[in-house]
Amino acid sequence: MNSAINKFSQFTGLAVAQLYFLCGVITLYEVISRYAFHAPTQWAFEMVMVFCATAWMLSAGYVTLKNRHIGITVFYLMASDRAKWRLDLFALIVGVIALFLLTNDSMGRALDAISNVERAGTAFNSPEPLMLKTALFLGATIYLLQLLANFYRHVSSPAARLAIVVVSTILIGRLVLLLIGHYWEGFILAEWADSATASVAEGLDLRQLINIRAYDIGTVSIGIVITLLLLMMTGMPLGVVTLIISIVCALLFFGPKGLYLVSTNAFGLLESYPLIAVPLFVLMASILEKAGIAEDLFDAMSIFAGNLRGGVAVQTVVVAVIMAAMSGIMGGEIVMLGLVALPQMLRLGYDRKLSIGTICAGGSLATLIPPSIIMIVYGLSAQVSIGDLFMAGALPGLLLASFYIIFVLVRCYLNPSLAPTASEVAARDDVEHKLSSNRSVAVGLCILLIACVMGSIYGGIASVTEAAGVGVFGSIVVAAVRMRFNWSMLQEALTQTMATVGTIIWLILGAVSFVGIYNLVGGGEFMRSLFSGLDLPAIGIILVMMAILVVLGTFMEWIAIVFITVPIFAPVVVDMAPELGLDPEWAAVWFGVLFVMNMQIYFLSPPFGPACFWLKSVAPPDIELQEIFAAVIPFIGLQIIGLILVMVFPEIALWLPQALS
């Protein structure tokens, strides 16, 4: 049975990955129909929503099987093997409880939607609500089954495995009887199961144990934060942490019926059309990565670097900017630059620290230069136009890139031994590198692709999601010209996309549920009043927010930081807009740029900066982590300067979106 579940999760993940390609096809068809034939469809929007949500949910088993869920492992990695085993056991127990409760509640809603044939009520009037609720239920079920399989594999004693089999049978049996009872009214076993469930639910009514409403919201907030941090430090997947916290809060405040709020918030996430841009941009980046376009860009830029001292480091920053505009994913960009640029610079005799720092800093530009995935998630959380965020991030991103280039050139001018010129290298190696015609065309098409995707967003021609869909097929054209596109490559890109998006979607789902319930009980209003009550000017409150983000960034994943802080911070910033001298409409956009720049600093900062670890994973063995930490410090200083400039002069971020709005 354990093996069957593993195979089913593997098969389901690979199968639903194909839906991302189908979403791209439908989006491209919609764009062509609208602009080429002036015949927009009535069905594309809803079908893309359904296919994408299905892929999000049904990839849960694959991601769980491959252990790809995001967790904070700083303290977990320091534990002994025995302690790790116990922490994993605890995480599995909590995960099974959380997923069963979500599955049980979402199943009832899905069955009601199927019986009533719930429809969208639009011109096309598809059964979108029915299909989204069913996808949520099926995804939670697959996640639950894979957790039970992992649980069985985690223990070795016959007694423990027998206990897991018994518990699994009871949980699955409850779901089966719920299904039968829905269609067979009066089925005696289903009625017994409902009666038993009601008794258990009454026992689980945490209001009988703790009268949470007797405490003020400040005390409750402190308790939630402490519990959240304690669970995170166990290494438990962050999606499970936020989901179980939201479930406990729902039970404490509203009793067993409060679980309805959890599944309602989760269902609301699946209706978020802008979120579809994330897998499409990830797919575009994956295809370009598999096509080897990073190598072409690097070789092409070397032609323009000429005999400039430090030219290869400069071209690395330029390539990083172009790749950031193609992907929006920092981790993949740093890995690609580490594989392509770092060996080249070390071979040419560049200073190791200068090379390492340039790659880490250049790769981190993907957080700021559109299409940034972080900006998309921030926009969803703060309810801000993603197109405006993209435009607002462009100039600060280019500003930081120029800082890096100037820093490299000044250092090489002051100390020529840090970087030889092209003529010095040519004289030493007696080798000349040329770019073939098809690779030159691929580079040209790649730059054209970026211009078209970003231009369509900035010009208001297409939405962010539509531009991402067009970008997918533009990347296929580039890969075909590069003679790298084939069925195997496409499947690798789709699988990588499915796994990447699957790692964050359940975290977003749990975080959205948690924030929704916290705001419902007055937490959001409390936090806003807390900031408003600080005896500080508006810019001082912004600095406090930045400091909080820095602290959270030392141990928490960026996506958790977004959904925990942005729903609280963004409304406060909007309220302070007049004091900041900003229009409320643009205050959240400006803060979004500050937020992303702060996250960029977090990505580089020792001792937990992800960028340092990503580069270490592909760097030569003789490059130590401590050397990488030392190399990025000057670039962190440049990032802080950039953050201060955008904070003091908001026009740096807001000029472009305001000019184009």
C-alpha positions as CSV (number, residue, x, y, z in Angstrom):
1,M,0.0,0.0,0.0
2,N,2.8,2.3,0.9
3,S,4.5,1.7,-2.5
4,A,1.2,2.2,-4.3
5,I,0.7,5.6,-2.7
6,N,4.3,6.7,-3.6
7,K,3.7,5.6,-7.2
8,F,0.4,7.4,-7.4
9,S,1.9,10.6,-6.0
10,Q,4.7,10.4,-8.6
11,F,2.3,9.8,-11.4
12,T,-0.2,12.5,-10.4
13,G,2.6,15.1,-10.1
14,L,4.0,14.4,-13.5
15,A,0.5,14.3,-15.0
16,V,-0.7,17.6,-13.6
17,A,2.6,19.2,-14.7
18,Q,1.2,19.1,-18.3
19,L,-1.6,21.4,-17.2
20,Y,0.8,24.3,-16.9
21,F,1.7,23.9,-20.6
22,L,-2.0,23.8,-21.4
23,C,-2.5,27.0,-19.4
24,G,0.1,28.7,-21.5
25,V,-1.5,27.5,-24.7
26,I,-4.9,28.8,-23.7
27,T,-3.5,32.1,-22.5
28,L,-1.6,32.6,-25.8
29,Y,-4.8,31.7,-27.7
30,E,-6.8,34.3,-25.7
31,V,-4.1,37.0,-26.4
32,I,-4.1,36.2,-30.2
33,S,-7.9,36.1,-30.4
34,R,-8.3,39.4,-28.6
35,Y,-5.6,41.5,-30.4
36,A,-5.3,39.8,-33.8
37,F,-8.9,39.0,-34.5
38,H,-10.7,41.3,-32.0
39,A,-12.6,38.2,-30.7
40,P,-11.9,37.7,-27.0
41,T,-13.1,34.4,-25.6
42,Q,-15.5,33.9,-22.7
43,W,-14.0,30.7,-21.5
44,A,-10.2,31.1,-21.4
45,F,-10.0,32.9,-18.0
46,E,-12.1,30.3,-16.2
47,M,-10.4,27.3,-17.8
48,V,-6.9,28.6,-17.0
49,M,-8.0,29.1,-13.4
50,V,-9.3,25.5,-13.2
51,F,-6.3,23.9,-14.8
52,C,-3.8,25.9,-12.8
53,A,-5.6,25.3,-9.5
54,T,-5.8,21.6,-10.2
55,A,-2.0,21.5,-10.9
56,W,-1.3,23.4,-7.7
57,M,-3.4,21.1,-5.5
58,L,-2.7,17.7,-7.1
59,S,1.1,18.2,-7.0
60,A,1.0,18.0,-3.2
61,G,1.7,14.3,-3.2
62,Y,4.7,14.6,-5.5
63,V,6.2,17.5,-3.5
64,T,5.6,15.6,-0.2
65,L,7.1,12.4,-1.6
66,K,10.2,14.3,-2.7
67,N,10.4,16.2,0.6
68,R,10.4,19.5,-1.2
69,H,8.2,21.5,1.2
70,I,9.8,24.6,2.6
71,G,10.8,24.6,6.3
72,I,13.2,26.4,8.6
73,T,16.0,23.9,9.2
74,V,18.5,26.1,11.0
75,F,17.9,24.5,14.4
76,Y,16.8,21.2,12.9
77,L,20.2,20.7,11.3
78,M,22.0,21.2,14.6
79,A,20.0,18.5,16.3
80,S,21.3,14.9,16.8
81,D,20.0,12.1,14.6
82,R,17.7,10.8,17.3
83,A,16.3,14.3,17.9
84,K,15.8,14.8,14.1
85,W,13.8,11.5,14.0
86,R,11.6,12.8,16.8
87,L,11.1,16.2,15.2
88,D,10.2,14.5,11.9
89,L,7.7,12.3,13.8
90,F,6.2,15.3,15.5
91,A,5.9,17.1,12.1
92,L,4.2,14.0,10.6
93,I,1.7,13.8,13.4
94,V,0.8,17.5,13.2
95,G,0.6,17.3,9.4
96,V,-1.7,14.3,9.4
97,I,-4.1,16.1,11.9
98,A,-4.1,19.4,10.0
99,L,-4.6,17.7,6.6
100,F,-7.3,15.4,7.8
101,L,-9.3,18.3,9.3
102,L,-8.9,20.2,6.0
103,T,-9.8,17.2,3.9
104,N,-12.9,16.4,6.0
105,D,-14.2,19.9,5.8
106,S,-13.4,20.5,2.1
107,M,-14.9,17.2,1.1
108,G,-18.3,18.2,2.4
109,R,-18.1,21.5,0.5
110,A,-16.9,19.7,-2.7
111,L,-19.8,17.2,-2.5
112,D,-22.3,20.0,-2.0
113,A,-20.9,21.8,-5.0
114,I,-21.1,18.7,-7.1
115,S,-24.7,18.0,-6.0
116,N,-25.8,21.6,-6.7
117,V,-23.6,21.9,-9.9
118,E,-22.2,25.2,-8.7
119,R,-21.4,27.6,-11.6
120,A,-19.5,30.8,-11.9
121,G,-22.4,32.9,-13.0
122,T,-20.4,34.5,-15.8
123,A,-21.2,34.7,-19.5
124,F,-19.5,31.4,-20.0
125,N,-21.0,30.1,-16.7
126,S,-18.6,27.2,-16.3
127,P,-18.8,25.0,-13.2
128,E,-15.6,26.7,-11.9
129,P,-16.5,26.8,-8.2
130,L,-17.4,23.1,-8.4
131,M,-14.1,22.2,-9.9
132,L,-12.0,24.4,-7.7
133,K,-13.6,23.0,-4.5
134,T,-13.1,19.5,-5.9
135,A,-9.4,20.3,-6.6
136,L,-8.9,21.5,-3.1
137,F,-10.4,18.4,-1.6
138,L,-8.5,16.0,-3.9
139,G,-5.2,17.9,-3.3
140,A,-5.7,17.7,0.5
141,T,-6.5,14.0,0.2
142,I,-3.4,13.2,-1.8
143,Y,-1.3,15.2,0.6
144,L,-2.9,13.3,3.5
145,L,-2.3,9.9,1.9
146,Q,1.3,10.7,1.2
147,L,1.9,11.9,4.7
148,L,0.5,8.6,6.0
149,A,2.8,6.7,3.7
150,N,5.7,8.8,4.9
151,F,4.6,8.1,8.5
152,Y,4.6,4.4,7.8
153,R,8.1,4.6,6.3
154,H,9.4,6.7,9.2
155,V,8.8,4.1,11.9
156,S,10.2,0.6,11.9
157,S,8.7,-1.3,14.8
158,P,5.8,-3.7,13.9
159,A,3.6,-2.3,16.6
160,A,4.1,1.3,15.5
161,R,3.4,0.4,11.9
162,L,0.2,-1.5,12.9
163,A,-1.0,1.6,14.8
164,I,-0.4,3.7,11.7
165,V,-2.4,1.2,9.6
166,V,-5.3,1.3,12.1
167,V,-5.3,5.1,12.3
168,S,-5.1,5.4,8.5
169,T,-8.0,2.9,8.1
170,I,-10.1,5.0,10.5
171,L,-9.3,8.3,8.8
172,I,-9.9,7.0,5.3
173,G,-12.9,5.1,6.4
174,R,-14.4,8.3,7.8
175,L,-14.0,10.0,4.4
176,V,-15.5,7.0,2.5
177,L,-18.5,6.9,4.8
178,L,-19.0,10.7,4.3
179,L,-19.0,10.1,0.6
180,I,-21.5,7.2,0.8
181,G,-23.7,9.1,3.3
182,H,-23.9,12.1,1.0
183,Y,-25.6,10.1,-1.7
184,W,-27.3,7.3,0.3
185,E,-29.4,9.0,2.9
186,G,-30.1,6.8,5.9
187,F,-27.1,4.6,5.4
188,I,-26.6,3.2,8.9
189,L,-22.8,3.1,8.9
190,A,-22.6,6.7,7.7
191,E,-25.0,7.8,10.4
192,W,-22.8,6.1,13.0
193,A,-19.7,7.7,11.6
194,D,-21.4,11.2,11.7
195,S,-22.5,10.6,15.3
196,A,-19.0,9.5,16.2
197,T,-17.5,12.5,14.4
198,A,-19.9,14.8,16.2
199,S,-18.8,13.4,19.5
200,V,-15.1,13.8,18.6
201,A,-15.8,17.4,17.4
202,E,-17.5,18.2,20.7
203,G,-14.4,16.9,22.5
204,L,-12.2,18.9,20.2
205,D,-14.1,22.1,21.0
206,L,-11.1,23.9,22.4
207,R,-13.4,26.6,23.8
208,Q,-14.2,24.2,26.6
209,L,-10.5,24.2,27.6
210,I,-9.6,27.9,27.0
211,N,-11.9,30.8,26.9
212,I,-9.7,32.7,24.4
213,R,-12.1,35.6,24.2
214,A,-11.4,36.4,27.8
215,Y,-7.9,37.6,26.8
216,D,-7.2,40.8,24.9
217,I,-6.0,40.5,21.3
218,G,-2.5,41.7,22.3
219,T,-2.0,38.7,24.6
220,V,-3.5,36.4,22.0
221,S,-1.1,37.8,19.4
222,I,1.9,37.2,21.6
223,G,0.8,33.6,22.2
224,I,0.3,33.0,18.4
225,V,3.7,34.4,17.6
226,I,5.5,32.3,20.2
227,T,3.6,29.2,19.0
228,L,4.4,30.0,15.4
229,L,8.1,30.4,16.2
230,L,8.3,27.3,18.2
231,L,6.7,25.2,15.5
232,M,8.9,26.8,12.8
233,M,12.1,26.0,14.8
234,T,11.2,22.2,14.7
235,G,11.9,22.2,10.9
236,M,8.2,21.4,10.2
237,P,7.0,22.5,6.7
238,L,5.9,26.1,6.9
239,G,2.7,25.3,5.1
240,V,1.8,22.8,7.9
241,V,2.8,25.3,10.6
242,T,0.5,28.1,9.3
243,L,-2.3,25.6,8.5
244,I,-2.3,24.1,12.0
245,I,-2.1,27.5,13.6
246,S,-5.1,28.7,11.6
247,I,-7.0,25.5,12.5
248,V,-6.3,25.9,16.2
249,C,-7.3,29.6,16.1
250,A,-10.5,28.7,14.3
251,L,-11.3,26.1,16.9
252,L,-10.5,28.4,19.8
253,F,-12.6,31.3,18.6
254,F,-15.4,29.6,16.7
255,G,-15.4,26.0,17.7
256,P,-15.6,23.0,15.2
257,K,-17.7,25.1,12.8
258,G,-14.7,27.5,12.5
259,L,-13.0,24.9,10.2
260,Y,-15.3,26.3,7.5
261,L,-13.3,29.5,7.6
262,V,-10.0,27.7,7.0
263,S,-11.3,25.9,3.8
264,T,-13.1,29.1,2.7
265,N,-9.8,31.1,2.8
266,A,-8.0,28.2,1.0
267,F,-10.7,28.2,-1.7
268,G,-10.4,31.9,-2.1
269,L,-6.7,31.5,-2.9
270,L,-7.5,29.2,-5.8
271,E,-9.6,32.0,-7.4
272,S,-6.6,34.3,-7.6
273,Y,-6.0,34.8,-11.3
274,P,-2.8,36.9,-10.9
275,L,-1.2,34.0,-9.1
276,I,-1.3,32.0,-12.3
277,A,1.6,34.3,-13.5
278,V,3.9,32.5,-11.1
279,P,4.0,29.0,-12.7
280,L,4.0,30.6,-16.2
281,F,7.0,32.7,-15.4
282,V,8.7,29.8,-13.7
283,L,8.0,27.6,-16.8
284,M,9.5,30.3,-19.0
285,A,12.6,30.5,-16.9
286,S,12.9,26.7,-16.8
287,I,12.8,26.4,-20.6
288,L,15.4,29.1,-21.1
289,E,17.6,27.5,-18.5
290,K,17.4,24.1,-20.2
291,A,18.1,25.8,-23.5
292,G,21.5,27.0,-22.2
293,I,20.8,30.6,-22.9
294,A,22.9,31.8,-19.9
295,E,26.0,30.5,-21.8
296,D,25.0,32.4,-24.9
297,L,24.4,35.6,-23.1
298,F,27.7,35.4,-21.3
299,D,29.6,34.7,-24.5
300,A,27.7,37.5,-26.3
301,M,28.5,40.1,-23.6
302,S,32.2,39.2,-23.7
303,I,32.2,40.7,-27.2
304,F,31.1,44.1,-25.8
305,A,33.3,43.9,-22.7
306,G,36.3,44.4,-25.0
307,N,39.6,45.3,-23.3
308,L,37.9,46.8,-20.2
309,R,39.6,45.8,-17.0
310,G,37.0,43.9,-14.9
311,G,35.0,43.6,-18.1
312,V,34.0,39.9,-17.4
313,A,32.6,40.9,-13.9
314,V,30.7,43.8,-15.5
315,Q,29.3,41.5,-18.2
316,T,28.3,39.1,-15.4
317,V,26.2,41.9,-13.9
318,V,24.7,42.7,-17.3
319,V,23.8,39.1,-17.9
320,A,22.3,38.9,-14.4
321,V,20.0,41.8,-15.2
322,I,18.9,40.2,-18.5
323,M,18.4,36.8,-16.8
324,A,16.5,38.5,-14.0
325,A,14.1,39.9,-16.6
326,M,13.7,36.4,-18.1
327,S,13.1,34.5,-14.9
328,G,12.2,36.3,-11.7
329,I,13.7,33.5,-9.7
330,M,16.9,34.3,-7.8
331,G,17.9,30.8,-6.8
332,G,18.1,29.4,-10.4
333,E,19.9,32.5,-11.6
334,I,22.7,32.3,-9.0
335,V,23.1,28.6,-9.8
336,M,23.3,29.3,-13.5
337,L,25.8,32.2,-13.0
338,G,27.8,30.0,-10.6
339,L,28.1,27.3,-13.3
340,V,28.8,29.6,-16.2
341,A,30.4,32.8,-15.0
342,L,32.4,31.7,-11.9
343,P,34.6,29.1,-13.6
344,Q,35.2,31.7,-16.4
345,M,36.4,34.4,-14.0
346,L,38.5,32.1,-12.0
347,R,40.1,30.7,-15.1
348,L,40.9,34.2,-16.3
349,G,42.6,35.1,-13.0
350,Y,40.0,37.3,-11.4
351,D,40.1,37.8,-7.7
352,R,38.0,35.1,-6.0
353,K,36.1,37.3,-3.6
354,L,35.3,39.9,-6.3
355,S,34.0,37.1,-8.6
356,I,31.9,35.5,-5.8
357,G,30.4,38.7,-4.6
358,T,29.5,39.9,-8.1
359,I,27.7,36.6,-8.9
360,C,25.7,36.6,-5.6
361,A,24.8,40.3,-5.8
362,G,24.0,40.1,-9.5
363,G,21.9,37.0,-9.0
364,S,19.9,38.7,-6.3
365,L,18.6,41.3,-8.8
366,A,16.0,38.7,-9.8
367,T,14.1,39.7,-6.6
368,L,13.7,43.3,-7.8
369,I,13.8,43.4,-11.6
370,P,10.5,42.3,-13.1
371,P,9.0,39.7,-13.5
372,S,9.9,39.2,-9.9
373,I,8.1,36.3,-8.2
374,I,8.4,38.0,-4.8
375,M,6.6,41.1,-6.3
376,I,3.8,39.0,-7.6
377,V,3.2,37.4,-4.2
378,Y,3.6,40.8,-2.4
379,G,1.0,42.3,-4.8
380,L,-1.5,39.5,-4.1
381,S,-1.0,39.9,-0.3
382,A,-1.1,43.8,-0.3
383,Q,-3.8,43.9,-3.0
384,V,-1.6,46.1,-5.2
385,S,-1.3,46.2,-9.0
386,I,1.4,43.8,-10.0
387,G,2.0,45.8,-13.1
388,D,2.7,48.9,-11.1
389,L,5.0,46.9,-8.8
390,F,7.0,45.6,-11.8
391,M,7.4,49.2,-13.2
392,A,8.4,50.5,-9.7
393,G,11.1,47.8,-9.3
394,A,12.7,48.4,-12.7
395,L,14.7,51.6,-11.9
396,P,15.8,50.6,-8.4
397,G,17.0,47.3,-9.9
398,L,19.0,49.1,-12.6
399,L,20.3,51.5,-9.9
400,L,21.7,48.6,-7.9
401,A,23.2,47.0,-11.0
402,S,24.9,50.3,-11.8
403,F,26.2,50.4,-8.2
404,Y,27.7,46.9,-8.6
405,I,29.3,47.8,-12.0
406,I,30.8,51.0,-10.6
407,F,32.1,49.2,-7.5
408,V,33.8,46.6,-9.7
409,L,35.4,49.1,-12.1
410,V,36.6,51.3,-9.2
411,R,38.2,48.4,-7.4
412,C,39.8,47.1,-10.6
413,Y,41.1,50.6,-11.3
414,L,42.6,51.0,-7.9
415,N,44.0,47.5,-7.8
416,P,44.6,46.2,-11.4
417,S,45.7,42.8,-10.1
418,L,42.1,42.0,-9.3
419,A,41.1,41.5,-12.9
420,P,43.2,41.1,-16.1
421,T,42.2,42.7,-19.4
422,A,41.1,40.7,-22.4
423,S,44.3,41.4,-24.2
424,E,46.3,40.2,-21.3
425,V,44.3,36.9,-21.2
426,A,44.6,36.5,-25.0
427,A,48.3,36.9,-24.8
428,R,48.6,34.4,-22.0
429,D,46.2,31.7,-23.4
430,D,46.4,32.4,-27.1
431,V,42.7,31.6,-27.5
432,E,39.9,33.5,-29.2
433,H,36.3,32.8,-28.5
434,K,33.6,33.4,-31.1
435,L,29.8,33.2,-31.0
436,S,28.1,31.0,-33.7
437,S,25.3,32.5,-35.8
438,N,22.5,30.5,-34.3
439,R,23.6,31.4,-30.8
440,S,23.7,35.0,-31.7
441,V,20.2,34.8,-33.1
442,A,19.1,33.1,-29.8
443,V,20.6,35.9,-27.8
444,G,18.8,38.5,-30.0
445,L,15.5,36.7,-29.7
446,C,15.9,36.4,-25.9
447,I,16.4,40.1,-25.5
448,L,13.4,40.7,-27.9
449,L,11.4,38.3,-25.7
450,I,12.1,40.3,-22.6
451,A,11.2,43.5,-24.4
452,C,7.9,42.1,-25.6
453,V,6.9,40.6,-22.3
454,M,7.8,43.6,-20.2
455,G,6.6,46.1,-22.8
456,S,3.2,44.5,-23.1
457,I,2.8,44.8,-19.3
458,Y,4.2,48.4,-19.1
459,G,2.2,49.5,-22.1
460,G,-1.1,48.1,-20.7
461,I,-1.5,45.8,-23.7
462,A,-1.6,42.6,-21.7
463,S,-2.1,41.6,-18.0
464,V,0.9,40.1,-16.1
465,T,-0.6,36.6,-16.5
466,E,-1.2,37.0,-20.2
467,A,2.4,38.3,-20.7
468,A,3.7,35.3,-18.8
469,G,1.8,33.0,-21.1
470,V,3.2,34.6,-24.2
471,G,6.6,34.5,-22.6
472,V,6.4,30.7,-22.3
473,F,6.0,30.3,-26.1
474,G,8.7,33.0,-26.7
475,S,11.1,30.9,-24.6
476,I,10.2,27.8,-26.7
477,V,11.1,29.7,-29.9
478,V,14.4,30.7,-28.3
479,A,15.1,27.1,-27.3
480,A,14.2,25.9,-30.8
481,V,16.6,28.4,-32.4
482,R,19.2,27.2,-29.9
483,M,18.5,23.7,-31.2
484,R,17.8,22.5,-27.6
485,F,14.0,22.1,-27.7
486,N,12.6,18.6,-27.6
487,W,10.0,16.5,-25.8
488,S,12.4,15.5,-23.1
489,M,13.5,19.0,-22.4
490,L,9.9,20.2,-22.2
491,Q,9.0,17.5,-19.7
492,E,12.0,18.4,-17.5
493,A,11.0,22.0,-17.6
494,L,7.3,21.2,-16.7
495,T,8.4,18.9,-13.9
496,Q,10.7,21.5,-12.5
497,T,7.9,24.1,-12.7
498,M,5.4,21.7,-10.9
499,A,7.9,21.0,-8.1
500,T,8.9,24.6,-7.7
501,V,5.4,26.0,-7.6
502,G,4.2,23.1,-5.5
503,T,6.7,23.9,-2.8
504,I,5.2,27.4,-2.2
505,I,1.5,27.0,-3.0
506,W,0.7,25.0,0.2
507,L,2.7,27.5,2.2
508,I,0.7,30.3,0.7
509,L,-2.5,28.4,1.3
510,G,-1.7,27.9,5.0
511,A,-0.5,31.5,5.4
512,V,-3.7,32.9,3.7
513,S,-5.9,30.9,6.0
514,F,-3.9,32.0,9.1
515,V,-3.9,35.7,8.1
516,G,-7.6,35.6,7.2
517,I,-8.6,34.2,10.6
518,Y,-6.2,36.5,12.5
519,N,-7.7,39.5,10.8
520,L,-11.2,38.3,11.5
521,V,-10.7,38.2,15.2
522,G,-9.2,41.7,15.2
523,G,-5.5,40.9,14.9
524,G,-4.9,43.1,11.9
525,E,-6.6,46.1,13.4
526,F,-4.6,45.6,16.6
527,M,-1.3,45.5,14.8
528,R,-2.2,48.6,12.8
529,S,-3.2,50.5,16.0
530,L,0.1,49.3,17.6
531,F,2.2,50.8,14.8
532,S,0.0,54.0,14.7
533,G,0.4,54.4,18.5
534,L,4.2,54.5,18.3
535,D,5.6,57.9,19.2
536,L,7.5,58.1,16.0
537,P,7.3,60.0,12.7
538,A,6.1,58.1,9.7
539,I,9.6,57.5,8.3
540,G,10.5,56.2,11.8
541,I,7.7,53.6,11.7
542,I,8.9,52.6,8.2
543,L,12.4,52.0,9.7
544,V,10.9,49.9,12.5
545,M,9.1,47.8,9.9
546,M,12.4,47.4,8.0
547,A,14.1,46.3,11.2
548,I,11.4,43.7,11.8
549,L,11.9,42.4,8.3
550,V,15.6,42.1,8.8
551,V,15.1,40.1,12.1
552,L,12.6,37.8,10.5
553,G,14.9,37.3,7.5
554,T,17.5,35.7,9.7
555,F,15.4,32.6,10.2
556,M,12.3,32.7,8.1
557,E,11.6,32.1,4.4
558,W,10.6,35.1,2.4
559,I,7.2,33.8,1.4
560,A,6.3,33.3,5.1
561,I,7.5,36.9,5.8
562,V,5.3,38.2,3.0
563,F,2.0,36.7,4.2
564,I,2.7,37.3,7.9
565,T,3.8,40.9,7.7
566,V,2.5,42.5,4.5
567,P,-1.3,42.3,5.4
568,I,-0.4,44.2,8.6
569,F,2.3,46.6,7.3
570,A,0.8,47.7,4.0
571,P,-2.5,49.2,5.4
572,V,-0.4,51.1,8.0
573,V,1.8,52.6,5.2
574,V,-1.3,53.6,3.2
575,D,-2.7,55.3,6.3
576,M,0.6,57.2,6.7
577,A,0.7,58.2,3.1
578,P,-0.1,61.9,3.6
579,E,2.6,62.3,6.3
580,L,5.0,60.6,3.9
581,G,4.1,63.0,1.2
582,L,2.7,60.2,-1.0
583,D,-0.6,59.5,-2.6
584,P,-2.3,56.5,-0.8
585,E,-2.6,54.8,-4.2
586,W,1.2,54.7,-4.5
587,A,2.3,54.3,-0.9
588,A,1.8,50.5,-0.9
589,V,3.7,50.3,-4.3
590,W,6.6,52.2,-2.8
591,F,6.6,50.1,0.3
592,G,6.5,47.0,-1.9
593,V,9.8,48.1,-3.5
594,L,11.3,48.7,0.0
595,F,10.1,45.3,1.1
596,V,11.6,43.5,-1.9
597,M,14.9,45.4,-1.5
598,N,14.9,44.3,2.2
599,M,14.4,40.7,1.1
600,Q,17.3,41.1,-1.4
601,I,19.5,42.0,1.5
602,Y,18.3,39.0,3.5
603,F,19.1,36.7,0.5
604,L,22.8,37.8,0.8
605,S,23.3,38.3,4.5
606,P,25.3,35.8,6.5
607,P,25.0,33.4,8.2
608,F,21.7,32.2,6.6
609,G,21.6,34.0,3.3
610,P,20.2,31.6,0.7
611,A,22.3,33.1,-2.1
612,C,25.5,32.1,-0.4
613,F,24.3,28.5,0.0
614,W,23.1,28.3,-3.6
615,L,26.5,29.4,-4.9
616,K,28.3,27.1,-2.6
617,S,26.3,24.2,-4.0
618,V,27.9,24.7,-7.5
619,A,31.2,26.4,-6.6
620,P,34.6,24.6,-6.7
621,P,35.2,22.5,-3.6
622,D,38.1,24.8,-2.4
623,I,35.7,27.8,-2.0
624,E,34.6,27.7,1.6
625,L,31.3,29.2,2.8
626,Q,33.2,31.6,5.0
627,E,34.9,33.0,1.9
628,I,31.5,33.5,0.2
629,F,30.2,35.3,3.4
630,A,33.2,37.7,3.3
631,A,32.8,38.3,-0.4
632,V,29.2,39.5,-0.3
633,I,29.6,42.0,2.6
634,P,30.6,45.0,0.3
635,F,27.6,44.3,-1.9
636,I,25.3,44.2,1.1
637,G,26.5,47.7,1.9
638,L,25.6,48.8,-1.7
639,Q,22.2,47.3,-1.3
640,I,21.6,49.1,2.0
641,I,22.6,52.4,0.3
642,G,20.1,51.7,-2.5
643,L,17.4,50.9,0.1
644,I,18.1,54.2,1.9
645,L,18.0,56.2,-1.4
646,V,14.6,54.7,-2.4
647,M,13.3,55.3,1.1
648,V,14.4,59.0,1.1
649,F,13.5,59.6,-2.5
650,P,10.4,57.6,-3.4
651,E,10.4,59.1,-6.9
652,I,13.2,56.6,-7.8
653,A,10.6,53.8,-7.6
654,L,7.4,55.7,-8.4
655,W,8.5,57.9,-11.4
656,L,8.1,55.2,-14.0
657,P,4.8,53.7,-13.0
658,Q,3.3,57.2,-12.5
659,A,4.6,58.3,-15.8
660,L,3.1,55.3,-17.6
661,S,-0.2,55.1,-15.6
